[in-house]
Structures are given as structure tokens and as C-alpha cells.
Amino acid sequence: MNQYVNPIPGQRDHRRTIFIEALRVTVRWLVVSAVRSVDTGVRNARRWYAENQATDSRGAHDFMRGFALALRKAQVAKWISIAGHPFVFSPIVALLVGAYLFGPVESVIGLLTVILCCLLPASLYILRKVKIGEWSDLDVSARKDRPHLFLVGLAFLLFTELVLLVTRQPNVYALGCLAALILIGGGLFLNRWLKPSMHAGFAMLTACSLWPLSASLSLVAMLFAVAVGWSRVQLRRHTWWEVGVGLLLGMLVCRLIQA
């Protein structure tokens, strides 16, 4: 790992600048999108209130405040959950880190390998299951359906791991797939008793993996992982207990891989 974390000094400074700038642009886009979503939600709430104004102004005002607050939380939670999705947050971070460690070409090739061999087919499989009515939603929220999802994910990850090894791509990508395999295996095992949050687990795994590069950046990403867990509770996909188990599982898997 150290040989990738410590490239040639001149290249390291240049790639670090690109890495930080790209991350800044990404975070700015996420924040702007969330603010716009909240603004739209508040406007819709005010429009609804104007069209359905109650006779009791005090009661209507209190109701309006509560309604707008709930709507605002729901909108923010929705965007955080989307940004923290395992198919969104982890690939974006992998692309930026890969560009920092190896260069843009290698990072794009590595990410495309993961997308084409794992993320895309898994997404199409989930979409088909939802479309034919076997699964309730794209998050596969029903606990009874998750073992099937985990087994499919394990199969695609194993295939991706094989492709990465055969094509001799940087070991970091293979380690990332191995970490995902262990995390999903842990989720499959724990699903007997509860429904651990994979959103929170993958977000925390990704955040902890940034520690060798930048401790401060890793801490910020950990806070984002906690926010992802909050969003899953707000959207009623998980309980706090399930989110906590997911976060802890992500930390343990990262520690195991780095050891």
C-alpha cells in the first residue's frame, strides 16, 4: 500500500492538487443540489399552505412549521442517501483517489472495470427484479429479499476481482473489491437477526480507507458516513441500531484490510 500512497514527489504534489480540487467540486455540487432541493420543498409547502389555509391561524401556523420542517428533513435525507449510495459515493472516491495515486488514465480504467463487471450488471439485475414486482424498491428494503441480493453482489464482485487480477491492474482496486466482499458477507451473516445498513457500511468503509492519504479528509468522510446513516433512519429504511451495526461493520472491514 505504501508504494501507492507515496508516489514520486513532483507527481504527488500535482496529483494532490487535482485530487483536492476535484473533491471540492464534488462536495460543492452535492451541497448545491441539497440546498436547491430544500428550497423547492419549502416553496411547495408554502404553496400547499396557501391553497389549504385553515381557519385557526395559530394552529395552521404551527402545523405549517412542522410540515415544512418534516419536508425539509425528508428532502435533505433523500439527497444525502443518494450521494452516499454504495454505487455513487464509493466509485467517486475511488476515481479521485486513483487519479491521485496512479493518474487519470489508470483510475478511469480501474473504475470502468468495476462498473462494467459489477455495478452495472448488479444495477440492471435489481431494476429487473423491481420491475417484475419480486422486490419492493431499488434499495431492496425487505429483509427477506436481501440474502438474494447479497449472493448476487458476491458473485459479481468475485468476477470483478478475477478480471482485475488477470488484467494486472493496481492492487488497490483488488483490495477494494475484497473489502466489499467481506462487508457483503458480513451483511449476509447478520441478516439472520437484523438488517444492517449497507449504505452506512460502505460509506464508513470508504471513509476509513482514506486515512493513509489524509487523516483530516478521512474524518470529514466519516462524518458524512454518519450523515448517510441519519438519512437512512429519516427515510425509514433502517433503525439507528441497524445503522450503527452497518457503520461498525464498515470500520472493522477497513481495519482488517489495512492490517
RAURMO-V618888 format. One record per backbone hydrogen bond with DSSP energy under -0.5 kcal/mol. NH is the residue of the N-H (numbers start at 0). CO is the residue of the C=O. E is the energy in kcal/mol with one decimal. If there is no record, write none. Layout:
BEGIN
[[NH;CO;E] [NH;CO;E]]
END
This chain:
BEGIN
[[3;0;-1.2] [4;0;-2.0] [5;1;-1.9] [11;7;-3.1] [12;8;-2.3] [13;9;-1.8] [14;10;-3.0] [15;11;-2.5] [16;12;-1.9] [17;13;-1.9] [18;14;-3.0] [19;15;-2.8] [20;16;-2.3] [21;17;-2.7] [22;18;-2.3] [23;19;-2.3] [24;20;-2.3] [25;21;-2.3] [26;22;-2.6] [27;23;-2.4] [28;24;-2.3] [29;25;-2.1] [30;26;-2.5] [31;27;-2.8] [32;28;-2.3] [33;29;-2.1] [34;30;-2.6] [35;31;-2.5] [36;32;-2.1] [37;33;-2.4] [38;34;-2.6] [39;35;-2.3] [40;36;-2.2] [41;37;-2.5] [42;38;-2.3] [43;39;-2.3] [44;40;-2.1] [45;41;-2.5] [46;42;-2.4] [47;43;-2.5] [48;44;-2.2] [49;45;-2.4] [50;46;-1.8] [51;47;-1.4] [52;49;-0.6] [56;54;-1.0] [59;55;-2.7] [60;56;-2.4] [61;57;-2.3] [62;58;-2.4] [63;59;-2.7] [64;60;-2.3] [65;61;-2.3] [66;62;-2.8] [67;63;-2.9] [68;64;-2.3] [69;65;-2.4] [70;66;-2.5] [71;67;-2.6] [72;68;-2.5] [73;69;-2.3] [74;70;-2.4] [75;71;-2.5] [76;72;-2.9] [77;73;-2.2] [78;74;-2.0] [79;75;-2.6] [80;76;-2.5] [81;77;-2.1] [82;78;-2.7] [83;79;-2.2] [84;81;-1.3] [87;84;-2.5] [88;84;-2.2] [89;84;-0.5] [91;87;-1.9] [92;88;-2.3] [93;89;-2.5] [94;90;-2.3] [95;91;-2.2] [96;92;-3.0] [97;93;-2.4] [98;94;-2.1] [99;95;-1.8] [100;96;-2.5] [101;97;-3.0] [102;97;-1.2] [106;102;-1.9] [107;103;-2.4] [108;104;-2.4] [109;105;-2.5] [110;106;-2.5] [111;107;-2.8] [112;108;-2.1] [113;109;-1.8] [114;110;-2.7] [115;111;-3.0] [116;112;-2.0] [117;113;-1.8] [118;113;-1.8] [119;114;-3.3] [121;117;-2.3] [122;118;-2.4] [123;119;-2.5] [124;120;-2.2] [125;121;-2.4] [126;122;-2.7] [127;123;-2.2] [128;124;-2.2] [129;125;-2.3] [130;126;-2.5] [131;127;-2.2] [132;129;-1.0] [133;128;-1.8] [134;128;-1.5] [139;136;-1.5] [144;141;-1.2] [145;141;-0.7] [145;142;-0.7] [146;142;-0.6] [148;144;-1.6] [149;145;-3.0] [150;146;-2.2] [151;147;-2.1] [152;148;-2.6] [153;149;-2.6] [154;150;-2.0] [155;151;-2.2] [156;152;-2.3] [157;153;-2.3] [158;154;-1.9] [159;155;-2.3] [160;156;-2.8] [161;157;-2.0] [162;158;-2.2] [163;159;-2.6] [164;160;-2.0] [165;161;-2.6] [166;162;-2.4] [167;164;-0.7] [168;163;-2.1] [172;169;-1.3] [173;169;-0.9] [174;170;-2.7] [175;171;-2.1] [176;172;-2.2] [177;173;-2.2] [178;174;-2.5] [179;175;-2.1] [180;176;-2.3] [181;177;-2.3] [182;178;-2.5] [183;179;-2.7] [184;180;-2.4] [185;181;-2.5] [186;182;-2.3] [187;183;-2.6] [188;184;-2.1] [189;185;-2.6] [190;186;-1.3] [191;188;-1.1] [192;189;-2.0] [193;189;-2.1] [195;193;-0.7] [196;241;-1.6] [197;195;-0.7] [200;196;-2.0] [201;197;-2.8] [202;198;-2.1] [203;199;-2.4] [204;200;-2.4] [205;201;-2.5] [206;202;-2.3] [207;203;-2.8] [208;204;-1.6] [209;205;-0.6] [209;206;-1.1] [210;207;-1.6] [212;209;-1.1] [213;209;-2.5] [217;213;-2.1] [218;214;-2.2] [219;215;-2.0] [220;216;-2.2] [221;217;-2.1] [222;218;-2.0] [223;219;-1.9] [224;220;-2.1] [225;221;-2.1] [226;222;-2.1] [227;223;-2.3] [228;224;-2.0] [229;225;-2.4] [230;226;-2.3] [231;227;-1.9] [232;228;-1.6] [233;229;-2.6] [234;230;-2.2] [235;232;-1.5] [236;231;-2.6] [237;231;-1.3] [242;238;-2.2] [243;239;-2.8] [244;240;-2.1] [245;241;-2.0] [246;242;-2.6] [247;243;-2.4] [248;244;-2.5] [249;245;-2.1] [250;246;-2.0] [251;247;-2.5] [252;248;-2.3] [253;249;-2.0] [254;250;-2.3] [255;251;-2.2] [256;252;-2.4] [257;253;-2.6] [258;254;-1.6]]
END
